[in-house]
Amino acid sequence: MASTSAVHSHLSEHEIWWRDHYNFLKEKGYMLRGRYSPDWVPSWATTNKDPIDCEDGIRSPHYRLLDARRTHDGARVSLKSIIVPRHPYEIEIGRYFCSSPHSEDLANHCVPIYDVLEVPTNNDIAILVMPLLRDATDPFFDTVGEVVDCLHQLFEGLRFMHRHHVAHRDCMQLNILMDGSMFIDAWHPSEQYMSADLKRPARHRTRTQSPPRYYYIDFGISRKYEASNIDPLEDPIFGGDKDVPEFKEDNFKPRNPFPTDVWYLGHAIQETFLDHYTGVEFLSGLVSDMMHSDPTQRPNMDEVFSRFQTLRQGFSDWKLRSRVAHDEERSVFRLLTHWARRIQYVVRRIPATHTSLS
């Protein structure tokens, strides 16, 4: 059997933190993968296998995030450790959107928080328990209708936050995730294109067949304002996207964070769709306005949502079923398989889009 020091040498520093809280989390009803057990012995220790070919050989790519299983029902969840003094509003805002009546509102696309655990060894750290979500851009989109579904949810979700006087302040591409509705196989949390046991690529349906629900995550720098405060001002704070025009000016001054949210989402759409797909050119005008260099010239989220609804009203069913092609999928074979799916959807009367005009 491998020595304790040898076993621990395979864990990164942040993984060791989770290992040290394995038993605490188990007592609270959350089971980490075997890699994080204090008794873990690498499965490849007495074999000729390469660690990267073993399920427990894959490191968590995130510093403060880890997956787990909820023991009472087997549901897969995501655990996020937060330093409460550094992000004092994250729990409050998360709970606000998880409370009734907001939690029943379908326009609410804020990630649910199932539980908040107080870490006994450090009063400054809490662990948020949330559903296990995945990259919203993988696998690739196939049709205009799939893009419309996604953007409808993202626009209504940010509009919902803004209507409740919450500015996200970091709604960039990486903070937009989706659930696993598309997936036949459970995926490995650290290698999402692979099955949970790492034995094969995770099988999935298309977004048309099994439409996912999209979520905004990470409210660490978000703020909630009084309804009477129609022009809140905040000192600039950099989120994950560093290209915000108003934050590049020499004379840093307090800004209204709501127009900055609009820019963040516009840039996320630019990076996800307009920079990499054909067939999405209809988005360019709206996205350009959302990313206007002057924050006062950007549409607010009510206007963005209304303009998008007007835009999609002009789409026929044929247009919604038409192909959007990613840079990596522009081949004759991909085109033929798209047409085969398209005909199948029509025959089986599978809707081209799953969100209604509102």
Buried (B, 14 or more C-beta within 10 A) or exposed (E): EBEEEEBBEBBEEBBEBBBEBBEBBBEBBBBBBBBBBEEBBBBBBEEEEEBEEBBBBBBBEEEBBBBBBBEEEEEBBBBBBBBBEEBEBBBEBBEBBBEEEBEEEEBBBBBEBBBBBEBEEEEEBBBBBBBBBBBBBEBBBBBBBBBBBBBBBBBBBBBBBBEBBBBBBBBBBBBBBBBBEBBEBEBBBBBBEBBBEBEEEBEBEBBBBBBBBBBBBBBBBBBBBEEEEEEBEBEBEEBEBEEBEBBEEEEEEEBBBBBBBBBBBBBBBBBBBBEBBEBBEBBEEBBEBBBBEEBEEBBBBEBBBBBBBEBBEEBEEEBBBBBBBBEEBEEEEBEEEBEEBBEEBEEEEBBBBBBEEE
